[in-house]
Amino acid sequence: MLETVILTIAKIIIFFAVLMFFVAYGTYAERKVAGGIQDRIGPLHCGPFGLLQPLADGLKLFFKEDITVAKSDKPTYYIAPILAVVPAILVIAVIPVDENIMITDLNIALLYFLAVSSLSVYAIMLGGWAGNSKYPLLGGLRSASQFISYELVLGLSIVCVAMLVGSFSLRDVVLYQKDMWMVFKQPIAFICYMIAAIAELNRAPFDLPEAESELVGGYHTEYSSMKFAMFFLGEYANMVVSSAIATCLFLGGWYAPFSILPFIPGFIWFLIKTFLIFFFMLWIRWTYPRVRFDQLMGMSWKVLMPVVLLNILVTGFIVTFGR
Amino acid sequence: MSYTEIFFYIFAVLSILFALLTVTRRNAVHAAICLLLTFFFIACNYVLLEAEFLAAVQVLVYAGGVVGLMLYVIMLVRKDEADEVRQSLGQRVIAVFIAILFVLEIAFISLLAYYGNYSGFLSSKMAQIGGNTESIGAVLYTYFLLPFEVVSVLLLAALVGAVVLAKNRIER
C-alpha cells in the first residue's frame, strides 16, 4: 500500500516536472519559431542562444506589481487564473508515455480527458466577467461559444477512434496502433481533431477571444503579474497536453514509425512526436491570419460537424460489416 | 470506517453544501459556480459507486456543457442591474409541489432498491459483462431503446422550439 502511494507520488512529480519543462521551453520554441518564420532571430541575450529566456520571463512576471481591479468580483477574480492551469495538469494523469510509464491506466481515459478539458472554458469566461470591464467580457463570451461548438467536434472525432479500438483506455488505443497508426485509418478524424484542438486553445487563426486589434488583450486584460502568467501557463500546458493526446490517438504513441529505429526507447519517440505536433501548432499560428467570427462558427457547425458525423457513420458500417 | 465511507461523507456533505449555496446566493454567477461544484461532487460520488462512465459524462455534460451555457446567458446581464432585481418568478406553490414530488420519487426508488429486487447490477457483476461503458450501452440500446429515443425526440423538440422563439424575436 505505502509503496504504491510513494511510487504514484514520485510519478506525479516527474510527469509534472516534464510538463512544466515543456511549457517553459514551449514559450521559447514559440518565440524562436515565430522569429524564424518572420525572418527575425528571436530571443538571444539570456544565456547561450537565449536558452535562459523562459527563466528570465518567469522571474520578471513574479516581480511585477500585482494589481487587483477595484470594482471586480473578488472571489471569481482570484479563482479564474487557477482554473486556467488545473484542467491541463489533471489530464497528465491518463497520458501513457510508454507501455508501462503512466500515472494510471483509467478505463475511461478518453472521457476523462474530454470531461476535464471541458472545464477549462470557465477560466476564460469567469476571467472575462470578473474584471467588470467591457472588452474582457466580450472576449470571454466569444471564447465560450467557440469552445462549446468545437468541443463537440473534438469529442466526435475521438468517438471515431474509440469505435475502431473498442475501448476508452488510452493504453489500449496505442496498443491497437502497433502495426498501423490511426492517422492512416482515420485521416478525417485526425484533421478534425487538430482543427478543433487549435480552436479550443484559442490560438491563431482562431484566437478571436484575444484579438488584440479589437479587444485590447481579450479576457486577461484586467490581470497582471502572476495571475496573468497563470493564464499564459494554462494555454501552453493545454497545448502540450492536447499534443500528447493527439500523439496517443493518431500517431501511435510510443511506437517507432514503421518499426524502424527500435533501439530508441518508446518514451523518447513519444516526446518527439508530441513536440512535432506542438511545432505544427506554432507553424499554423505564424502562417495564417485570423478568421472572421461568423466564418469560425460556420465552419464548426456547417462543415466540420457534418463531416465528422459522416465519418462516424462510415466507421460504424466498417466496424459492423468489416469483421 | 473504510476509506470509501470517509470519502463518501466528504463528497456528500460538500455536494449538499454547494447545492444549498446555489439556491441562496444572490449573485447569479456565484450561484452558477456553486451549481458547477455540486455537479462535480456528485460525479465524485459516482466514482465511489464505481460508475466511472456516469461520473465522466456527468462532468462532461452537466459541469462542462450545461453550466457553461447558463453562465453564458448570465454574463450578458449587467452586474449592477442583476443585483437590484428581485429574483423570484412568483411560482412558489408550483416549486414546492415539484420539490415534494422529487423527494417522494427519490424515497420510492430508495425503498425499491432496499426491499425489492430492483437493486440493479453490482459492479463486480458489471465487470463480467464487459465493464461499465459497454453494459450501459448494451442496456440503453436494447432494453431501454424506446424511452431513450423518446427522450432524444423531446430534446430535439426543445432545441427546435428555442430556435423558433429566438428567430421570431429577431425578425420582429
Boltz contact constraints between the chains, C-beta under 6 A:
constraints:
  - contact:
      token1: [A, 108]
      token2: [B, 52]
      max_distance: 6.0
  - contact:
      token1: [A, 108]
      token2: [B, 53]
      max_distance: 6.0
  - contact:
      token1: [A, 108]
      token2: [B, 56]
      max_distance: 6.0
  - contact:
      token1: [A, 111]
      token2: [B, 56]
      max_distance: 6.0
  - contact:
      token1: [A, 112]
      token2: [B, 56]
      max_distance: 6.0
  - contact:
      token1: [A, 114]
      token2: [B, 60]
      max_distance: 6.0
  - contact:
      token1: [A, 115]
      token2: [B, 56]
      max_distance: 6.0
  - contact:
      token1: [A, 115]
      token2: [B, 59]
      max_distance: 6.0
  - contact:
      token1: [A, 115]
      token2: [B, 60]
      max_distance: 6.0
  - contact:
      token1: [A, 118]
      token2: [B, 60]
      max_distance: 6.0
  - contact:
      token1: [A, 118]
      token2: [B, 64]
      max_distance: 6.0
  - contact:
      token1: [A, 121]
      token2: [B, 68]
      max_distance: 6.0
  - contact:
      token1: [A, 125]
      token2: [B, 71]
      max_distance: 6.0
  - contact:
      token1: [A, 129]
      token2: [B, 75]
      max_distance: 6.0
  - contact:
      token1: [A, 144]
      token2: [B, 72]
      max_distance: 6.0
